[in-house]
Amino acid sequence: MRMKRRCSPVPERVSNTAQRVLDDHFHEECGVFGVFHPGEDVANLTYFGLYSLQHRGQESAGIAVSDGTQIRTRKEMGLVSQVFDQDDIDALRGHIAIGHTRYSTTGSPRLPNAQPMQFVHPRLGPVMVAHNGNLVNAHRLRGELARDGASFETTSDTEVLGSLLARTQGDSLAEVLGAALPRAEGAYCLLFLTRDSLVAARDPLGIRPLCLGRFGDLDAPGGSGYVIASETCALDVIGASFICEIEPGEIVTVDAQGMRSTRIPHTATRRAMCSFEFIYFARPDSVMMGESLYEARRAMGRELARESPADGDIVITLPDSGTPAAIGFAEESGVAFAEGMIKSRYITRTFIQPTQRLRESGIRLKFNPMRHVLAGKRVVLVDDSIVRGTTSRRIIDELRRAGAREVHMRIASPPIAWPCFMGIDIASRRELIAAEHSEAEIGAMLGADSLRYLSIGGLRRAMGQPDGDGFCFACFTGTYPVAVPEHLEADKLALEIPVGTAG
């Protein structure tokens, strides 16, 4: 008999801290994926859909499946490939499924906070929910619900939302969402699984992405099945065709009667898609707002080369996220693109706390400089962003050790000076190197011969929105699309309410 393996428990917060040593990027909360496809193995489809969204969250994964009568769930800490094996997938029988990959922002990285989560509605019965985003008023809502008799087992804003929905009257889930979601403030892309339906909802500002696809002939009435996912790359991997983006403020229901759409009442008319979806979060092979993200990132590199040219012999990148921008910079500047750093394709998240000496070696474990490419060269290093500056400083040191004569750093986004409260793991301005230092000061701190950032105007042009309409640039400007409570401005971790307390 084959022994069933299970992932080891993950210590709260320690894993995130350790990972930051080796990865100086913003991290987003999660990816969501859902399928309604009678007659098909939806658990297997959901596994591959989540696999393609693994970049959006690496701390836990889960799948819930309904066969019309019973809902079965499997979730655990770890990567998708660690959480599920074939026996798990075979046990998740049904024709409707939702899945989730998580990176914690509100709520610690521990199993009770893993998703999908369940709540029970008095009329609709058990409902599973998967959430991408952050509710900025979760603390206040939790206090109100606790005073109304609610109890909580997790530190996640998703449980707060589930508790709110469980106390909202309605004959259908779409009706319940229409009544409850106007009370939720912030970012949310939500997938729900009932015994007989798949339901999705996107916040009125459209801060996080969500798209709708279909299997079979798009022109055939009813089609043969629907899929909803955070990114179009997840549709591609399972052979589904893209239909459209789910609109901000839209609620989509898929069941045996087909697909239909309603609106969250009193929704905003403006959009505020997170600009970092275009810069870094989403996979470059995804499409958002009608734009290829690969081409948008290449355009960012071209704009950067026009604004801030550099005298160099080669253009390199810190693979892989900065590669499209580096290619665009090289094309526009006429300086040859070269592979100056090789990234190990087999490094995944580690939950082991390294010593200081091993922290320094960790960069070499993940990125190894190509000495024969770099020696004696004036190097233009293009990356997508700088958050804390820890990785950038060590990379520049490694380039110089490899023989680079000069290192000119070019960043394909503006300076990040403000934290995000809509689903990005930055707790306060204290963590952001650009919050208190000028471009010249940052360049000196990193040890670069020069440092330049892309302007917000250049970023807007690259994203195909010269006036900036439709995007959130709060991490660059400090102007948020929703009001941010004072306790969040002091420390975003204030949302992590201890279990058993409220208010």
N, C-alpha and C positions, 0 to 999 in steps of 0.2 A: 504493500500500500504506500503510495507516494505521500510523503509528509507535506502538509500545507505550510507554505512560508508566509510570514507576515512581516511588515515593515517595523523597524524599531521606533519607539516613541521619540518625538522630537522635542527638545527643551524649548520652553517659551522664550521668545525674543532672542535667545542666544544665537540661534541659527541665522537670523537676519543680520545681526551684528557681525558675525564671523564672515558671512558672505560679502558684506560691504568691503571687506579688506581686498577681495579679489575682483570686485565689480563696482566701479564708480559710476553707475547709471541709476536713473530713476527706475523704480519698479512699480508695475501696475498690479491691480488687485487680482484679476482672474479672467478666465475665459468661460463662456457658456455655449452649450450646444444642445439642440433638441431635434427629435425626429418623430413624425407621425407617418407610418408607412405600413398599413395592413398587409400581412403576408410575408413581411421581410424580417430579417434578423437585426432588429434595431439596436440591440446592445452592441453587436459587432460594429455596426456603422458608427455608433456613438463613441466607442473606443477609438476608432481611427480619427473621428472628428476631434476628439480631445487631444489625441496625439499631435495633430497639426496645430493645436492651440497651446501646446505645452509652454511656449515662450511667454505666455501671459501669466503663468503661475506654476510654481514648482513645489509647493509645500504639501498640498493634499489634492486628491482627486476622488470623484465619486460619480456614480451612475444610478439613476432610479428608473425602473421600467414598469409599465402597467400592461396587463393582458386584458383589460376591460373589467376585471373583477378584483384582482389582487395587485398591489404595488410591492415590488421587491427592490431593495436598495443595497448597494455595496459602496463604502467609502473608507478611505484610510489615509494616513500620512504618507507622503512620498510622491514620486513621479508616476505618471500614468502606467508606464511599463512595470513599475514595482507594485502597484496597487492591484492590478488585474492580471490573472492568467486565464487560460482557456476554460478552466472549470468555473471560474467566476462569471465569465461571459455566458457560458452555457446555462448557468443557473438563473440568469436574468432574462426570463422569457416574457415576451409581450410584443406589442406592435406600436407602443408609444414610449419614448424615453427622453430624459434630460440628463445632461452631464455637466460637470464643473471641474475646472482646475483653479487652484487658489494660491495667491500670494497675499499674505495678511497685511491689511492696513488698519482696519477697525477689528479688534479682536486678535488674540495671540495665536501663533501657529500650533494649535493642539487639536486633537480629534473632535471634541465637542463642537468646535467652530467649523469643521469641515462641512462641505455641502455636496449634494442637495440636503436641505433641512426640511423637516416635516412640521406642519401645523394642521390642526383639525378644525374645520369650519362646521358649525352646527347644522347647516343645511347641505353643504357640498361634500362633507366627509373629509378624509385625509387628502392633503395637498402637499406636494413636494415643491420646493422653491430653490432656484439657483440664481445668484445675484452677482453682477459685476458693477462696482461703483462704491460710493460712500454717501451715507445720509448725514448731512451736517447737523441736523436736528435730532439725531438718534438719542442723545442724552436726555433732551427734554421729553421726547415721546416716551422713552422708557420710564421716566418718572411718572408721567401721566397714566401710563398703563399699569404701573405698579400700584398706584393709588386706587386704581379701578379693580385691583385684585389679581393682576397678572403676576406670575413668577417666571424667573429666567434661569436657564441652566448654562448659558454661554455668555461670552463678552462680544458677541457679534451684532452689528446693526441689522443683519438679516433676520435674526430671531425677533428683534423689535418689530420689524416690518411684518413678519408672520403673525405675531401676536395682535398687531393692529388689524390685519385682515381677518383674523379669526373672530374679532369682535365687531365686524362690519356686516350689516345685513345685505342680502342680495340673493336672487334666485339663480344667478350664474356667476362664474368667477369674473367675467368681464364687468358685470354690474357691481360686484364687490370692489374691484380695482378702481372703477370709475368713481366710487364713493370715497375710497380710502386714500388713493394716491395723491390727491391734492394736499394732503397733510404731510407728505414726505417731501423734504427739501434736500437737494443735492443731486448726485449722479446715480442713476440706476438703469441697468438693462436687466430685466427679469425674465426668467423662464419658469413656468409652472407646469406641473404634471398632476392631473386628476386621474381618476380611474378611466375616464373616457375622452380626455382632451389634452391638447398641448396649447398653452396660452403664453404669449409674450407681451411685455410692456417696456416702453422706452421713455425715459424722463423727458419732460417738455422742452428742455434745452438741447437734447441730443448729445450730451457730453461724452458718453461712451458709445461705441458703434454696435450695430445689430443689423443683420441682413437676413433676407428670406430667399429660399431657393426651393426648387421642385425637381422631382425625379420624373423621367419620361418626357413625353411630348408636351411642351409648354402650350401648344395650341389646342391640345385635347381638353374637353370639358372635365373639370375635376382633377385631372392629372392622376398620378399613381402614388403620390406621397409628397410630403413637405418636410423641409429642414430649415431650422433657424439657428444662426451661429453668430459669434462675435465678429468673425472675419470671413471674407470670400474664399480664402485659402482652404478653409475647412469644408466648403462646398466642393471645391475642386477635387480633394483627395477621395471623396466618396462618390464622385460622378454625378453630382447634382448640378443643375443649371441655376445660375443667379437670376432672380426675378427683380428684386428691388431692395433698397434699404428700408427697414422699418422706420417710419417717420418719427421725429420727436413728438412725444405726447400720444403716440398711437398704441392701441391694444389690439393684438391679433389673436384670434381663436381658430384652432384647427381641430376638427372632430369628424365624425362620420358624415356629417352634412356638408363638409367642405371647409373652405377658409373664408373668414369674414373679419372685418375691421371696424373698430369703434375708436372714439377719442376720449382721452382724459379731459373732463370738463375744465373750462377756464384755463387752458394751456397758453403758454407764452407764444408769441409770434416770432421772436428772435431765436437764433440757434447759437450754440456755443460748443461746437465739437472741440475736444481737447486737441490742441495743436501737436502735442507729443505723440499722438497716434500717427501723424504724418512723419514726424521726425525720427521716432525710435520704436515705439511700442509694437505696432502692427508689423506683420511680416511684409517684406518688400514685394512679394508676389500677390498681395491682397489689393483690392480696389476699394476706395472710399470716396464718397461724394463725386463719383464719376471719374476719379483720378487714379492712375496707376501709382502706387506708393514708391515703386522703384524709380519711375520717371520723375516723381516729385522730389525725391531725395537727390537724384542726379542733377536736377535743376537747382537745388539748394547749393550744390557744389559749384555749379557754373556761376550763380549769383555771387557766391563767396569769392571766387577767383576774380570777378569783375571789381568787386568792392575792395578786396584786400589781396592783391597779387603778392607773390613771394619769389625772391631769387633762389631757386633751388635746382638741383640736378635731377631729383626724382620726387614723385609724389607717392606717399604710402598711406596706409590706414591701419587703424587698430581693428582687426577683423572681429565680427563680420558686419556689425551694425553701421560702421562708417564707410563701407566700401562703395555704395552707389554715389555718395557725395564726393568721395575721393576721385572716382572715375570722372564725374562731372567737372571737378576742379582741374584735373589733368587735361581733359578735352578742351576746356576754355582757355587754359593758360599755355597750352602747348608743351608743358613739362611732362615727361614720360611717367606713366603709372607703373609702379613696381611692387612686388610682394616683399615688403621689408620685414614683416612680422608673420610668423606662422602660429596659428591657433590650434591647440590640441582639440580635436573633435570629440574626445572621450572624457573631457572634464565636465562633471555635473556638480550639482550643489553639494557642499560638504558641511556637516554639522559638527565637525571636530574643531575645537578652538586651538589654533596654532600658536606656537611661541612667537616672539618677535622675530627671531631669526628665520623661522619657517614662513612667517607672513611675507618677509622680503623675498623668500624663494618662491612663494606662491605665484607671483607675477611670472616668473620664469617657467613655472609648471604650466601656466595657461597660455602665455605668449612667449615665443622664442624668436629673438632677432636673427635675421639672415646676414651674417657678418660679411660674406662676399658681395652682397648687394649694397650694404651700407657703408663699408669702409671708405673713408676719404670723401664722402658725398655730403652735399648740402641737401638736407632732407626736409621736405614739407610734409608734416604729419597732419592728416585731416581726420577729425572725429566728429561725431554727431552732437556731442554735448559734454560739458563738464559740470559735475554736481559738487562733490567735495574736493576734488583735485588730487586725492590720494593715489589713484591709479595712474593718472596722467604724469605726475611727478616721477613715479617709479619707471614708467615706460620711457620717459625722456632719459633718465639715468641709464637704462638698459641700451638705448640707441647709442648713447655716447660711449658706453663700454664696448659696443660692437664696432666702434670706429667712425661713427657719423661726425663730420666736421662741424656742421651746424644743424640745429633743429628748429624749424619754424612751424609753430602750431597754428592750425586754422580750424575753427569750430563752426559747423554748419547749422548753428542755431544761435539766438541771442544769449546773453548771460542770464543764468537762472538765479534770481535774487529773492524769490518768494516761494514759500511752501505751497503745496496743493492740498486741498481738503476734499477733493472729489475722487479719491481712489489712487493716490500715488504715495509711496512710502517715504515721505520726508516729514519728520516730526516738527521741525522748527527752522527758522532762518539761521540759527547758529550752525547748522550743518552745511550751509551753502557758502562756498568760497566767494561767490560774486556778491553776496549780500553786503559785505563790508570792505571789499577791495576793488580797485579799479582794474581795467584791462591790463595796464602796464604792471601793476603790482602783482596780479595773478601770474603773468608771464615770468616775472622775476622769481616768484615763489615756486613755480614749476621748473625753473631752470631752462626755459626756452629762450632762444635768441630773439624770437618775436612771437607774439600771440595776437590773433585777431578773431573776432566773432562776426557772424552774419548779423546784419541789422534786421529789425522786425519788418521793415519794408521789403528787404530782400527775401525774407521768409514768406511773406504774403504773396509776393510775385511768384515764387517757386511753387506755392500751393495752388496757384491759379485763382487767387482771391486778392487782387491788389489793394482793395479797400479794407480787407480783413474781416468782412462780414461773414458770419457763420462759424467763427472760431473763438476759442478761449485762449488768451495769451497771459493769464493771470500769473503764471510762474515767472514771466519776464517783467510784467508791469505792476503787479500787486492789485490789479483791478479785477475783482472776482465777479462771476456771473450771478452768484447768489450771495445773500448776506451771510457772513461767517460769524458765528457766535464768538464772544470774547474769549471764552475758555479754550476754543480751538486756536485762536490767534496766538495764545500764550504757549500752547503745546497740543499738537494734534492727538497725542496719546491720551488726552483727557477723555476721548471717546471710549477708551478701554476701561469700562466701568467694571469694578470687581464683581465677580459672580456673587449673587445674593444681595446686592445693594442696588439702589435706584435713586433717582432724584438729582 
